[in-house]
Amino acid sequence: MNKNKKVTIITISSIVVALALIVGGLFGWKAYAESHTDNERIVTYGNLNPLVPTKEYYVKTKKPGKPQKDKNTHVKAIYNQYGADKNGDRKFIHYNPYGKKRLKTGHYLKIKVKLDRTKTYEEVPKDKVPKKALEKID
């Protein structure tokens, strides 16, 4: 075997090992973040991991819970209720509208959640809510 073939084999082997370490690290990071959702710092870094899925849940809005102050002492309406995904699997969701806004009751929202944190929400018409989710939230 000549010198160029040896260098090529070593280079390819090094790349394969590096990729395996990176992918293994991402899976480990995902598992760790999903099991430590009570730690804000871990969740913040976990949100950077492309292997951590963002899930969609649907809710029918109701009255908010007791308003709370955020870090900047702004009073915000906090909503705590069950939502359901497209398969009808339920999950307890905490979300608050942007700014000081209060949501109208009886409207449907699609909420995107990653590591038990609400990323975004948007109002959707009732006919856009999957049937299995609608059965669980109506």
N, CA, C and O atoms as a MOPAC input file, in Angstrom:
PM7 MOZYME 1SCF
protein

 N      0.85000 1    -1.16900 1     0.00000 1
 C      0.00000 1     0.00000 1     0.00000 1
 C      0.89900 1     1.23700 1     0.00000 1
 O      1.85500 1     1.33300 1     0.77000 1
 N      0.57100 1     2.16600 1    -0.87300 1
 C      1.42900 1     3.34800 1    -0.93600 1
 C      1.01900 1     4.38500 1     0.10500 1
 O     -0.01800 1     4.26800 1     0.75900 1
 N      1.84500 1     5.37700 1     0.23200 1
 C      1.67300 1     6.38300 1     1.27500 1
 C      0.37100 1     7.17900 1     1.11500 1
 O     -0.26900 1     7.49300 1     2.11800 1
 N     -0.03800 1     7.51400 1    -0.11300 1
 C     -1.25700 1     8.28500 1    -0.35800 1
 C     -2.50400 1     7.52000 1     0.07600 1
 O     -3.44000 1     8.11800 1     0.60800 1
 N     -2.52800 1     6.21400 1    -0.14200 1
 C     -3.68200 1     5.40700 1     0.27300 1
 C     -3.77900 1     5.35300 1     1.78900 1
 O     -4.88100 1     5.39900 1     2.33600 1
 N     -2.65000 1     5.25700 1     2.47700 1
 C     -2.64300 1     5.22100 1     3.93800 1
 C     -3.17200 1     6.54200 1     4.50500 1
 O     -3.96800 1     6.54200 1     5.44400 1
 N     -2.73700 1     7.64100 1     3.94600 1
 C     -3.17900 1     8.95800 1     4.39700 1
 C     -4.68400 1     9.10300 1     4.15900 1
 O     -5.39700 1     9.62200 1     5.01900 1
 N     -5.17000 1     8.65100 1     3.00500 1
 C     -6.60000 1     8.73200 1     2.69600 1
 C     -7.40900 1     7.89300 1     3.67400 1
 O     -8.44900 1     8.34700 1     4.15300 1
 N     -6.96700 1     6.69800 1     3.97800 1
 C     -7.68200 1     5.82400 1     4.90700 1
 C     -7.70000 1     6.43300 1     6.30700 1
 O     -8.72700 1     6.39900 1     6.98500 1
 N     -6.57600 1     6.98700 1     6.74000 1
 C     -6.51100 1     7.62100 1     8.05600 1
 C     -7.43000 1     8.84700 1     8.10300 1
 O     -8.11500 1     9.06200 1     9.10200 1
 N     -7.45200 1     9.64000 1     7.05000 1
 C     -8.30300 1    10.83000 1     6.99100 1
 C     -9.77700 1    10.44900 1     7.03600 1
 O    -10.54800 1    11.03700 1     7.79300 1
 N    -10.16600 1     9.48000 1     6.23800 1
 C    -11.56300 1     9.03600 1     6.21300 1
 C    -11.95000 1     8.44700 1     7.56900 1
 O    -13.04100 1     8.71600 1     8.07100 1
 N    -11.07700 1     7.65700 1     8.15800 1
 C    -11.34600 1     7.06700 1     9.47600 1
 C    -11.52000 1     8.15900 1    10.53400 1
 O    -12.40200 1     8.07100 1    11.38800 1
 N    -10.68500 1     9.16800 1    10.47000 1
 C    -10.78300 1    10.28000 1    11.43000 1
 C    -12.10500 1    11.02600 1    11.28100 1
 O    -12.72900 1    11.39600 1    12.27600 1
 N    -12.52500 1    11.24400 1    10.05500 1
 C    -13.79200 1    11.93500 1     9.80300 1
 C    -14.96600 1    11.10300 1    10.32000 1
 O    -15.87900 1    11.64400 1    10.94300 1
 N    -14.94800 1     9.79600 1    10.06800 1
 C    -16.02200 1     8.91100 1    10.52700 1
 C    -16.09000 1     8.90000 1    12.05900 1
 O    -17.18000 1     8.96000 1    12.62900 1
 N    -14.94500 1     8.82300 1    12.71900 1
 C    -14.91800 1     8.82900 1    14.18500 1
 C    -15.43600 1    10.17000 1    14.71500 1
 O    -16.21500 1    10.19100 1    15.66800 1
 N    -15.02000 1    11.27300 1    14.12000 1
 C    -15.47700 1    12.59500 1    14.56300 1
 C    -16.99200 1    12.73300 1    14.39800 1
 O    -17.66900 1    13.23600 1    15.29500 1
 N    -17.52500 1    12.29200 1    13.26300 1
 C    -18.96800 1    12.35100 1    13.04300 1
 C    -19.72800 1    11.48000 1    14.03700 1
 O    -20.78400 1    11.87400 1    14.53300 1
 N    -19.18900 1    10.28900 1    14.33000 1
 C    -19.82400 1     9.39800 1    15.30400 1
 C    -19.85300 1    10.04700 1    16.68800 1
 O    -20.85100 1     9.93600 1    17.39900 1
 N    -18.77800 1    10.71700 1    17.07200 1
 C    -18.73300 1    11.41000 1    18.36400 1
 C    -19.73700 1    12.56900 1    18.41600 1
 O    -20.40600 1    12.77600 1    19.42800 1
 N    -19.83000 1    13.30700 1    17.32900 1
 C    -20.76800 1    14.43500 1    17.27800 1
 C    -22.20600 1    13.93900 1    17.37000 1
 O    -22.99000 1    14.45600 1    18.16700 1
 N    -22.55700 1    12.95000 1    16.56700 1
 C    -23.92600 1    12.41800 1    16.57400 1
 C    -24.24000 1    11.79500 1    17.93700 1
 O    -25.32000 1    12.01300 1    18.48600 1
 N    -23.30700 1    11.02900 1    18.47600 1
 C    -23.50900 1    10.43900 1    19.80500 1
 C    -23.68500 1    11.50700 1    20.87100 1
 O    -24.51800 1    11.37100 1    21.76800 1
 N    -22.89600 1    12.57100 1    20.76700 1
 C    -23.01800 1    13.68400 1    21.71400 1
 C    -24.37300 1    14.37100 1    21.61600 1
 O    -24.95700 1    14.73500 1    22.63700 1
 N    -24.87800 1    14.55200 1    20.39800 1
 C    -26.19400 1    15.17800 1    20.22000 1
 C    -27.30500 1    14.32000 1    20.82400 1
 O    -28.22000 1    14.84600 1    21.45800 1
 N    -27.22800 1    13.00300 1    20.62900 1
 C    -28.23700 1    12.11800 1    21.21600 1
 C    -28.15300 1    12.12900 1    22.74400 1
 O    -29.18000 1    12.14100 1    23.42200 1
 N    -26.95400 1    12.12500 1    23.27500 1
 C    -26.78400 1    12.20100 1    24.72200 1
 C    -27.30100 1    13.51400 1    25.28500 1
 O    -27.96700 1    13.53600 1    26.32000 1
 N    -26.99200 1    14.60300 1    24.60100 1
 C    -27.44000 1    15.93600 1    24.98200 1
 C    -28.96800 1    16.00300 1    24.96200 1
 O    -29.57800 1    16.58600 1    25.85900 1
 N    -29.58400 1    15.40800 1    23.94100 1
 C    -31.04900 1    15.36500 1    23.82700 1
 C    -31.65400 1    14.63900 1    25.02500 1
 O    -32.58000 1    15.14300 1    25.66100 1
 N    -31.13400 1    13.46700 1    25.32600 1
 C    -31.66000 1    12.67100 1    26.43900 1
 C    -31.50000 1    13.42400 1    27.76300 1
 O    -32.40900 1    13.42700 1    28.59300 1
 N    -30.36500 1    14.04900 1    27.95100 1
 C    -30.11400 1    14.79200 1    29.18900 1
 C    -31.06900 1    15.97900 1    29.31200 1
 O    -31.64600 1    16.20200 1    30.37600 1
 N    -31.23800 1    16.73500 1    28.23600 1
 C    -32.12600 1    17.90800 1    28.26700 1
 C    -33.57200 1    17.49400 1    28.50800 1
 O    -34.28900 1    18.16800 1    29.24700 1
 N    -34.00900 1    16.39800 1    27.89800 1
 C    -35.39400 1    15.95400 1    28.07900 1
 C    -35.66300 1    15.45400 1    29.49100 1
 O    -36.81000 1    15.46300 1    29.93900 1
 N    -34.63800 1    15.02400 1    30.18800 1
 C    -34.84600 1    14.54200 1    31.55400 1
 C    -34.56800 1    15.62400 1    32.60800 1
 O    -34.70900 1    15.36500 1    33.80400 1
 N    -34.18000 1    16.82100 1    32.18500 1
 C    -33.89500 1    17.91000 1    33.11900 1
 C    -34.61200 1    19.20100 1    32.70300 1
 O    -34.00000 1    20.26800 1    32.65700 1
 N    -35.89600 1    19.09900 1    32.40400 1
 C    -36.63500 1    20.27600 1    31.94400 1
 C    -36.92000 1    21.28000 1    33.05200 1
 O    -37.44900 1    22.35800 1    32.78200 1
 N    -36.57900 1    20.94700 1    34.29300 1
 C    -36.76600 1    21.88200 1    35.38900 1
 C    -35.60000 1    22.85700 1    35.53500 1
 O    -35.67600 1    23.78500 1    36.34100 1
 N    -34.52700 1    22.66500 1    34.77500 1
 C    -33.34500 1    23.51100 1    34.84300 1
 C    -33.31300 1    24.43100 1    33.61800 1
 O    -33.13900 1    23.97000 1    32.49000 1
 N    -33.48200 1    25.73700 1    33.85200 1
 C    -33.56000 1    26.70200 1    32.74300 1
 C    -32.32200 1    26.70800 1    31.85300 1
 O    -32.44000 1    26.79700 1    30.63100 1
 N    -31.14500 1    26.61600 1    32.44700 1
 C    -29.91700 1    26.65800 1    31.66000 1
 C    -29.82700 1    25.43800 1    30.73200 1
 O    -29.45700 1    25.56800 1    29.56500 1
 N    -30.16400 1    24.26700 1    31.25100 1
 C    -30.12600 1    23.05400 1    30.42900 1
 C    -31.14200 1    23.15200 1    29.30200 1
 O    -30.85200 1    22.76300 1    28.17100 1
 N    -32.33400 1    23.67100 1    29.60100 1
 C    -33.35900 1    23.83200 1    28.57700 1
 C    -32.90800 1    24.82500 1    27.51100 1
 O    -33.11700 1    24.60000 1    26.31900 1
 N    -32.28900 1    25.92400 1    27.94100 1
 C    -31.81200 1    26.93100 1    26.98700 1
 C    -30.82300 1    26.31700 1    25.99900 1
 O    -30.94800 1    26.51700 1    24.79100 1
 N    -29.85400 1    25.57800 1    26.50100 1
 C    -28.88600 1    24.93800 1    25.60500 1
 C    -29.51100 1    23.77100 1    24.85000 1
 O    -29.14600 1    23.50600 1    23.70400 1
 N    -30.44500 1    23.07700 1    25.48100 1
 C    -31.12500 1    21.96500 1    24.81500 1
 C    -31.93300 1    22.41500 1    23.61400 1
 O    -32.09400 1    21.66400 1    22.65200 1
 N    -32.44200 1    23.63700 1    23.66500 1
 C    -33.20400 1    24.16200 1    22.53200 1
 C    -32.34100 1    24.36300 1    21.29400 1
 O    -32.86900 1    24.47200 1    20.18700 1
 N    -31.03400 1    24.41200 1    21.46200 1
 C    -30.12300 1    24.55700 1    20.32400 1
 C    -29.89800 1    23.23200 1    19.59800 1
 O    -29.42600 1    23.21600 1    18.46100 1
 N    -30.23300 1    22.13400 1    20.25100 1
 C    -29.98000 1    20.81300 1    19.68600 1
 C    -31.01800 1    20.50400 1    18.60300 1
 O    -32.21600 1    20.49500 1    18.88700 1
 N    -30.57700 1    20.25200 1    17.36900 1
 C    -31.53000 1    19.97200 1    16.29500 1
 C    -32.25000 1    18.63400 1    16.44500 1
 O    -33.24000 1    18.39500 1    15.75400 1
 N    -31.78600 1    17.77100 1    17.31700 1
 C    -32.44200 1    16.47800 1    17.50600 1
 C    -33.60300 1    16.53700 1    18.50300 1
 O    -34.39400 1    15.59700 1    18.58400 1
 N    -33.71100 1    17.62900 1    19.25800 1
 C    -34.82300 1    17.78700 1    20.19700 1
 C    -36.02900 1    18.26500 1    19.39300 1
 O    -35.97600 1    19.32700 1    18.77200 1
 N    -37.12400 1    17.48500 1    19.40000 1
 C    -38.26400 1    17.84200 1    18.55000 1
 C    -39.10100 1    18.97900 1    19.12200 1
 O    -39.18200 1    19.16900 1    20.33500 1
 N    -39.71500 1    19.72100 1    18.22400 1
 C    -40.73100 1    20.70100 1    18.59100 1
 C    -42.06300 1    20.02600 1    18.32500 1
 O    -42.30500 1    19.52800 1    17.22500 1
 N    -42.93200 1    20.00900 1    19.33300 1
 C    -44.22100 1    19.33500 1    19.20900 1
 C    -45.33500 1    20.37000 1    19.16000 1
 O    -45.22000 1    21.45200 1    19.73500 1
 N    -46.41600 1    20.02300 1    18.46600 1
 C    -47.56300 1    20.91900 1    18.34800 1
 C    -48.72600 1    20.37900 1    19.16700 1
 O    -49.07000 1    19.20000 1    19.08700 1
 N    -49.32100 1    21.25900 1    19.95100 1
 C    -50.50000 1    20.92600 1    20.74100 1
 C    -51.58100 1    21.94600 1    20.44100 1
 O    -51.30100 1    23.07600 1    20.04300 1
 N    -52.79900 1    21.53200 1    20.63800 1
 C    -53.93900 1    22.40400 1    20.40800 1
 C    -54.68300 1    22.59700 1    21.72400 1
 O    -54.82900 1    21.65800 1    22.50700 1
 N    -55.14900 1    23.81200 1    21.96100 1
 C    -55.93400 1    24.11700 1    23.15500 1
 C    -57.13100 1    24.95500 1    22.74600 1
 O    -57.12600 1    25.62300 1    21.71200 1
 N    -58.15700 1    24.90100 1    23.58600 1
 C    -59.29600 1    25.80400 1    23.46600 1
 C    -59.15100 1    26.76000 1    24.64400 1
 O    -59.19000 1    26.33900 1    25.80000 1
 N    -58.98600 1    28.03300 1    24.35200 1
 C    -58.66500 1    28.99200 1    25.40100 1
 C    -59.77300 1    29.10500 1    26.43700 1
 O    -60.96200 1    29.01800 1    26.13100 1
 N    -59.33300 1    29.30300 1    27.67800 1
 C    -60.24600 1    29.56700 1    28.77900 1
 C    -59.70300 1    30.74600 1    29.55900 1
 O    -58.73800 1    31.38100 1    29.13300 1
 N    -60.30200 1    31.04400 1    30.68300 1
 C    -59.84200 1    32.18500 1    31.47200 1
 C    -58.43900 1    31.91200 1    32.01100 1
 O    -58.11800 1    30.78300 1    32.38300 1
 N    -57.61000 1    32.95000 1    32.05100 1
 C    -56.25500 1    32.75200 1    32.57300 1
 C    -56.26300 1    32.54400 1    34.07800 1
 O    -57.23300 1    32.85700 1    34.76700 1
 N    -55.15900 1    32.01000 1    34.56400 1
 C    -54.97400 1    31.88800 1    36.00200 1
 C    -54.62200 1    33.23800 1    36.59000 1
 O    -54.74600 1    34.26700 1    35.92600 1
 N    -54.19000 1    33.23100 1    37.81000 1
 C    -53.82000 1    34.46500 1    38.51100 1
 C    -52.65100 1    35.13600 1    37.78200 1
 O    -51.63900 1    34.48600 1    37.51800 1
 N    -52.77500 1    36.42300 1    37.45400 1
 C    -51.67100 1    37.12800 1    36.77600 1
 C    -50.39600 1    37.09700 1    37.61900 1
 O    -50.44600 1    37.14500 1    38.84800 1
 N    -49.26500 1    37.01700 1    36.94200 1
 C    -47.97100 1    36.97200 1    37.62300 1
 C    -47.05100 1    38.02200 1    37.03300 1
 O    -47.23000 1    38.45700 1    35.89500 1
 N    -46.05600 1    38.42700 1    37.82600 1
 C    -45.05400 1    39.37400 1    37.33500 1
 C    -43.89400 1    38.59800 1    36.73500 1
 O    -43.46700 1    37.57500 1    37.27000 1
 N    -43.38800 1    39.10700 1    35.60200 1
 C    -42.21400 1    38.48400 1    34.99700 1
 C    -40.94100 1    39.13400 1    35.54200 1
 O    -41.00400 1    39.91100 1    36.49400 1
 N    -39.80000 1    38.82400 1    34.95300 1
 C    -38.50900 1    39.35100 1    35.42000 1
 C    -38.45900 1    40.87800 1    35.40100 1
 O    -37.78200 1    41.49200 1    36.22600 1
 N    -39.17600 1    41.48700 1    34.46100 1
 C    -39.17100 1    42.94000 1    34.32700 1
 C    -40.33400 1    43.59600 1    35.06900 1
 O    -40.65200 1    44.75800 1    34.81700 1
 N    -40.96100 1    42.87000 1    35.96900 1
 C    -42.10300 1    43.29400 1    36.78400 1
 C    -43.32600 1    43.68800 1    35.96200 1
 O    -44.13900 1    44.49800 1    36.40700 1
 N    -43.45800 1    43.11800 1    34.76300 1
 C    -44.67500 1    43.29300 1    33.98300 1
 C    -45.66800 1    42.22500 1    34.43400 1
 O    -45.29800 1    41.07000 1    34.64200 1
 N    -46.91100 1    42.61600 1    34.57900 1
 C    -47.94600 1    41.65900 1    34.96100 1
 C    -48.43300 1    40.95100 1    33.69700 1
 O    -48.79500 1    41.59300 1    32.71100 1
 N    -48.43500 1    39.61300 1    33.74200 1
 C    -48.84300 1    38.82900 1    32.57800 1
 C    -49.92000 1    37.83700 1    32.97100 1
 O    -49.92200 1    37.29500 1    34.07600 1
 N    -50.83100 1    37.61400 1    32.04300 1
 C    -51.83600 1    36.57700 1    32.24100 1
 C    -51.16800 1    35.23100 1    31.94300 1
 O    -50.49900 1    35.07700 1    30.92100 1
 N    -51.35100 1    34.27800 1    32.82500 1
 C    -50.75200 1    32.95600 1    32.66700 1
 C    -51.87800 1    31.94700 1    32.43400 1
 O    -52.86100 1    31.91700 1    33.17300 1
 N    -51.72000 1    31.14000 1    31.41500 1
 C    -52.71200 1    30.12100 1    31.09300 1
 C    -52.11700 1    28.74200 1    31.40000 1
 O    -51.00100 1    28.43200 1    30.98300 1
 N    -52.85600 1    27.93900 1    32.11400 1
 C    -52.44900 1    26.58000 1    32.46100 1
 C    -53.62400 1    25.66200 1    32.13600 1
 O    -54.67600 1    25.74500 1    32.76900 1
 N    -53.44300 1    24.80100 1    31.16400 1
 C    -54.53400 1    23.90700 1    30.79200 1
 C    -54.01100 1    22.73200 1    29.98400 1
 O    -52.86000 1    22.71500 1    29.54800 1
 N    -54.87200 1    21.76300 1    29.79600 1
 C    -54.50000 1    20.61000 1    28.98300 1
 C    -54.67600 1    20.93700 1    27.51700 1
 O    -55.63300 1    21.59600 1    27.11200 1
 N    -53.72700 1    20.45800 1    26.73500 1
 C    -53.81100 1    20.53200 1    25.29200 1
 C    -53.69700 1    19.12200 1    24.75500 1
 O    -53.43200 1    18.18600 1    25.51000 1
 N    -53.89100 1    18.96400 1    23.47400 1
 C    -53.77900 1    17.64700 1    22.85200 1
 C    -53.04800 1    17.77900 1    21.52500 1
 O    -53.18500 1    18.77900 1    20.82000 1
 N    -52.26500 1    16.74700 1    21.19400 1
 C    -51.58500 1    16.75500 1    19.89800 1
 C    -52.50200 1    16.14400 1    18.83600 1
 O    -53.64300 1    15.79300 1    19.13300 1
 N    -52.01400 1    16.01800 1    17.61000 1
 C    -52.85000 1    15.53900 1    16.51000 1
 C    -53.33400 1    14.10400 1    16.71600 1
 O    -54.31100 1    13.68500 1    16.09700 1
 N    -52.65000 1    13.34700 1    17.58900 1
 C    -53.05500 1    11.96900 1    17.86900 1
 C    -53.99600 1    11.87300 1    19.06400 1
 O    -54.44400 1    10.78200 1    19.41500 1
 N    -54.29500 1    13.00000 1    19.68700 1
 C    -55.18300 1    13.01600 1    20.84000 1
 C    -54.47200 1    12.79900 1    22.16400 1
 O    -55.12400 1    12.66800 1    23.19900 1
 N    -53.14600 1    12.75900 1    22.14800 1
 C    -52.38400 1    12.60700 1    23.39500 1
 C    -52.38800 1    13.94300 1    24.12800 1
 O    -52.04700 1    14.98000 1    23.56000 1
 N    -52.78300 1    13.90000 1    25.40700 1
 C    -52.91000 1    15.12600 1    26.19100 1
 C    -51.62300 1    15.47200 1    26.93100 1
 O    -50.82100 1    14.60400 1    27.27600 1
 N    -51.45500 1    16.77400 1    27.16200 1
 C    -50.30100 1    17.28200 1    27.90900 1
 C    -50.72600 1    18.57100 1    28.60100 1
 O    -51.46000 1    19.38000 1    28.03500 1
 N    -50.25600 1    18.74900 1    29.83000 1
 C    -50.53500 1    19.98700 1    30.55800 1
 C    -49.57700 1    21.05400 1    30.04100 1
 O    -48.36300 1    20.84700 1    30.02000 1
 N    -50.11900 1    22.18600 1    29.62800 1
 C    -49.32600 1    23.23000 1    28.98300 1
 C    -49.47900 1    24.54200 1    29.74000 1
 O    -50.57500 1    24.91100 1    30.16100 1
 N    -48.35300 1    25.24100 1    29.90500 1
 C    -48.32300 1    26.58700 1    30.48800 1
 C    -47.94900 1    27.53600 1    29.35300 1
 O    -46.96800 1    27.30100 1    28.64800 1
 N    -48.70700 1    28.58400 1    29.17400 1
 C    -48.34900 1    29.56900 1    28.15500 1
 C    -48.87300 1    30.92800 1    28.57000 1
 O    -49.81000 1    31.03400 1    29.36100 1
 N    -48.26900 1    31.94700 1    28.03400 1
 C    -48.75000 1    33.30100 1    28.27700 1
 C    -48.67300 1    34.07500 1    26.97500 1
 O    -47.74100 1    33.89700 1    26.19100 1
 N    -49.66700 1    34.94600 1    26.74500 1
 C    -49.67500 1    35.71100 1    25.50500 1
 C    -48.54900 1    36.74000 1    25.48000 1
 O    -48.00700 1    37.11700 1    26.51900 1
 N    -48.22100 1    37.17300 1    24.30100 1
 C    -47.17600 1    38.17300 1    24.14100 1
 C    -47.61900 1    39.48100 1    24.77900 1
 O    -48.77600 1    39.87900 1    24.64600 1
 N    -46.72500 1    40.13400 1    25.45400 1
 C    -47.04700 1    41.40600 1    26.09700 1
 C    -48.05000 1    41.21900 1    27.21600 1
 O    -48.00800 1    40.22200 1    27.93700 1
 N    -48.93800 1    42.16200 1    27.36000 1
 C    -49.94300 1    42.11900 1    28.42900 1
 C    -51.29600 1    41.61900 1    27.91600 1
 O    -52.30000 1    41.69700 1    28.62500 1
 N    -51.31800 1    41.12200 1    26.72000 1
 C    -52.54100 1    40.71000 1    26.04500 1
 C    -53.26400 1    39.57300 1    26.79300 1
 O    -52.63000 1    38.65700 1    27.31600 1
 N    -54.58800 1    39.65600 1    26.82900 1
 C    -55.42200 1    38.56800 1    27.34200 1
 C    -56.13900 1    37.95500 1    26.15000 1
 O    -56.60300 1    38.67100 1    25.26300 1
 N    -56.22700 1    36.66500 1    26.13100 1
 C    -56.85700 1    35.97000 1    25.01100 1
 C    -58.36000 1    35.84300 1    25.22300 1
 O    -58.83200 1    35.73700 1    26.35500 1
 N    -59.10200 1    35.85600 1    24.12700 1
 C    -60.54300 1    35.63400 1    24.20900 1
 C    -60.77900 1    34.15800 1    24.51100 1
 O    -60.06700 1    33.29500 1    23.99800 1
 N    -61.77000 1    33.87000 1    25.33900 1
 C    -62.05600 1    32.48000 1    25.67700 1
 C    -62.82200 1    31.80000 1    24.54700 1
 O    -63.54900 1    32.44200 1    23.78900 1
 N    -62.63700 1    30.47400 1    24.45400 1
 C    -63.34300 1    29.68300 1    23.45400 1
 C    -62.70100 1    29.67600 1    22.07600 1
 O    -63.30100 1    29.18100 1    21.12200 1
 N    -61.49400 1    30.21600 1    21.95100 1
 C    -60.78700 1    30.21000 1    20.67200 1
 C    -59.77300 1    29.06600 1    20.67700 1
 O    -59.36600 1    28.59300 1    21.73800 1
 N    -59.37600 1    28.63600 1    19.50800 1
 C    -58.44800 1    27.51600 1    19.38100 1
 C    -57.05100 1    28.02300 1    19.04800 1
 O    -56.87300 1    28.89800 1    18.20100 1
 N    -56.06900 1    27.45500 1    19.73300 1
 C    -54.67700 1    27.82000 1    19.49400 1
 C    -53.86900 1    26.58400 1    19.13500 1
 O    -54.11700 1    25.49000 1    19.64300 1
 N    -52.90500 1    26.77700 1    18.25500 1
 C    -51.88800 1    25.75800 1    17.99800 1
 C    -50.63100 1    26.26100 1    18.69700 1
 O    -50.11900 1    27.33600 1    18.38600 1
 N    -50.14400 1    25.46300 1    19.64900 1
 C    -49.00000 1    25.86300 1    20.45500 1
 C    -47.82700 1    24.94100 1    20.14200 1
 O    -47.96500 1    23.71900 1    20.17600 1
 N    -46.67600 1    25.53000 1    19.83700 1
 C    -45.46500 1    24.74500 1    19.59500 1
 C    -44.64900 1    24.70100 1    20.88200 1
 O    -44.34200 1    25.73300 1    21.47800 1
 N    -44.30500 1    23.48400 1    21.29600 1
 C    -43.62400 1    23.25100 1    22.56300 1
 C    -42.32100 1    22.49500 1    22.30800 1
 O    -42.28600 1    21.52900 1    21.54500 1
 N    -41.25700 1    22.95200 1    22.95800 1
 C    -39.96600 1    22.26200 1    22.88600 1
 C    -39.40700 1    22.20800 1    24.30000 1
 O    -39.25500 1    23.24200 1    24.95100 1
 N    -39.10400 1    21.01700 1    24.76900 1
 C    -38.60200 1    20.78800 1    26.12100 1
 C    -39.52500 1    21.41900 1    27.17500 1
 O    -39.07000 1    22.10800 1    28.08800 1
 N    -40.81100 1    21.17100 1    27.02500 1
 C    -41.84200 1    21.65200 1    27.95200 1
 C    -41.93900 1    23.16800 1    28.03900 1
 O    -42.49800 1    23.68500 1    29.00600 1
 N    -41.41700 1    23.88600 1    27.07100 1
 C    -41.52400 1    25.34100 1    27.03400 1
 C    -42.27400 1    25.74900 1    25.77200 1
 O    -42.00200 1    25.24300 1    24.68300 1
 N    -43.21400 1    26.66400 1    25.93100 1
 C    -43.96200 1    27.16300 1    24.78900 1
 C    -43.05300 1    28.05900 1    23.95100 1
 O    -42.49800 1    29.04100 1    24.44500 1
 N    -42.91100 1    27.70500 1    22.68000 1
 C    -42.08100 1    28.49600 1    21.77300 1
 C    -42.93100 1    29.54500 1    21.05900 1
 O    -42.58000 1    30.72500 1    21.03900 1
 N    -44.05500 1    29.11000 1    20.47100 1
 C    -44.95100 1    30.02400 1    19.76400 1
 C    -46.38300 1    29.52100 1    19.90400 1
 O    -46.62800 1    28.37200 1    20.27100 1
 N    -47.30700 1    30.40100 1    19.60500 1
 C    -48.70200 1    29.98900 1    19.51000 1
 C    -49.35600 1    30.82100 1    18.42400 1
 O    -48.92300 1    31.93100 1    18.11600 1
 N    -50.40600 1    30.26000 1    17.85500 1
 C    -51.17600 1    30.99700 1    16.86700 1
 C    -52.62300 1    30.54200 1    16.92800 1
 O    -52.91100 1    29.37000 1    17.17100 1
 N    -53.52600 1    31.48300 1    16.70600 1
 C    -54.93900 1    31.13000 1    16.68800 1
 C    -55.25200 1    30.41400 1    15.38800 1
 O    -54.79000 1    30.81500 1    14.32000 1
 N    -56.04000 1    29.34800 1    15.48400 1
 C    -56.43900 1    28.58300 1    14.30600 1
 C    -57.95000 1    28.39100 1    14.34100 1
 O    -58.54600 1    28.32900 1    15.41600 1
 N    -58.57500 1    28.29700 1    13.15700 1
 C    -60.01000 1    28.02100 1    13.14500 1
 C    -60.28100 1    26.58200 1    13.59900 1
 O    -59.42200 1    25.71000 1    13.47800 1
 N    -61.46600 1    26.35500 1    14.11400 1
 C    -61.83600 1    25.04300 1    14.64600 1
 C    -61.64600 1    23.93200 1    13.61800 1
 O    -61.23900 1    22.82500 1    13.97000 1
 N    -61.93800 1    24.21900 1    12.34900 1
 C    -61.81900 1    23.17600 1    11.32000 1
 C    -60.36700 1    22.81700 1    10.99300 1
 O    -60.12300 1    21.84200 1    10.28200 1
 N    -59.40300 1    23.58600 1    11.49600 1
 C    -57.97800 1    23.27200 1    11.29800 1
 C    -57.39600 1    22.45700 1    12.45800 1
 O    -56.24500 1    22.02700 1    12.40000 1
 N    -58.18900 1    22.24900 1    13.50400 1
 C    -57.74400 1    21.45000 1    14.64300 1
 C    -57.99200 1    19.98300 1    14.30000 1
 O    -59.11300 1    19.62300 1    13.94100 1
 N    -56.96900 1    19.12500 1    14.40100 1
 C    -57.16200 1    17.70200 1    14.09200 1
 C    -58.28900 1    17.10300 1    14.94000 1
 O    -58.46900 1    17.46100 1    16.10400 1
 N    -59.03300 1    16.19200 1    14.33200 1
 C    -60.22400 1    15.61800 1    14.96200 1
 C    -59.92000 1    15.00200 1    16.32500 1
 O    -60.66100 1    15.23100 1    17.28200 1
 N    -58.84500 1    14.22500 1    16.42700 1
 C    -58.50900 1    13.56100 1    17.69900 1
 C    -58.15200 1    14.57800 1    18.78600 1
 O    -58.46000 1    14.36900 1    19.95900 1
 N    -57.51300 1    15.66400 1    18.39900 1
 C    -57.18600 1    16.70900 1    19.37100 1
 C    -58.46100 1    17.42400 1    19.80200 1
 O    -58.64200 1    17.72700 1    20.98200 1
 N    -59.33500 1    17.69100 1    18.85000 1
 C    -60.57600 1    18.40100 1    19.14100 1
 C    -61.43900 1    17.61600 1    20.13200 1
 O    -62.08700 1    18.20500 1    20.99700 1
 N    -61.44500 1    16.29700 1    20.00600 1
 C    -62.22100 1    15.46500 1    20.93900 1
 C    -61.72100 1    15.61400 1    22.37300 1
 O    -62.50900 1    15.52400 1    23.31400 1
 N    -60.43200 1    15.83900 1    22.54400 1
 C    -59.84100 1    15.93500 1    23.88300 1
 C    -59.93500 1    17.33000 1    24.50100 1
 O    -59.91000 1    17.46400 1    25.72500 1
 N    -60.04200 1    18.36500 1    23.67100 1
 C    -60.02200 1    19.72600 1    24.20900 1
 C    -61.37200 1    20.39800 1    24.23400 1
 O    -61.52400 1    21.41300 1    24.91500 1
 N    -62.35800 1    19.88600 1    23.52700 1
 C    -63.69700 1    20.50100 1    23.53100 1
 C    -64.49000 1    20.11700 1    24.73900 1
 O    -65.63200 1    20.55000 1    24.89100 1

